[in-house]
């Protein structure tokens, strides 16, 4: 985790969340996203969640749906979906 890199969270009326500093998506479904950011692991919960945008080069992501919670969490999530599939 490199705290010198930029990390921002911008939420628009609980219907969209835009993030910078996203390194990878660990897990996701329509009710929860688990992300690795430059500031640590971030959990986003809600209903009807879907990835609107994810750019690994720019480390940007946008998630839309009804957002009910987001929090930074300590500890691991296990292997990422993409790492498990290889």
N, C-alpha and C positions, 0 to 999 in steps of 0.2 A: 504494500500500500504506500503510495507516494503522495503525501499531503500537499506537495508543491503544485500538483496538477489541479486544474479547475474542476469544481463540482458544483453544479447548480440544480435546484429543483424548482420548477414553476408549475403551479397547479391552477387550472382554469375551471372554477366552479364545480369541483369534484367530478368533472366529466372527462378531463384530460390532464395528464401529467407529462411534462417535458423535462428531460434530464440531460445533463452533460457529465462527463467523467465516468461513463458506464463502460466497464472493461468487458463484461460478458453477462449473458443471461444464463443463470444456473438452472432454473426450472420455471415453468409457467403453465397455467391453464386459465380457464375463464374466471376463476375466483382468486388467483394468487400468482404474483410474479416474484421471483427471488433473483436479485441482481447483485453482481459484484461491481462496486464502484471504487473510485480512487480513495474514497473516505470510509470504505468498509462495506459490509453486506447490507442490502436494503430489501425489505419485504414490502410489497404493495398488495393490499387486499381490496376486493370489491366484487361486483357482479358484472357479467358481460364484458370482462376485460379482454382486450386484444392489442397486439403490438401494431401500432400505426406506422412506426418508423424505427429502424435500428441501423446505425452506421458505425461499423467497428473502427473504421479509419479515423473518424472525427470523435468517436466515443460518445455519440448522441443517441438518445432513444425517446420515443413518445408512445405512451400507452393511453388508450381511451376505453371508456366504460364508466360505470358508477363506482367511484373510488370511495371506499369506506375507511381505509386506514393505510398509513405508511409509516414504517419504523426501521431504524437501523438495529441490527441484531448482532449479538456476539456469537462466536463459535461458527462451526462449519455447517454446510447444507449437505455434505456428501459430494459425490461426483456430479458434474454438470451433465445435462441431457446430451449435449454434443460430445462430451468426452465418453459417456457411456455408450453412445451409438457407434464409436469407432473401434 
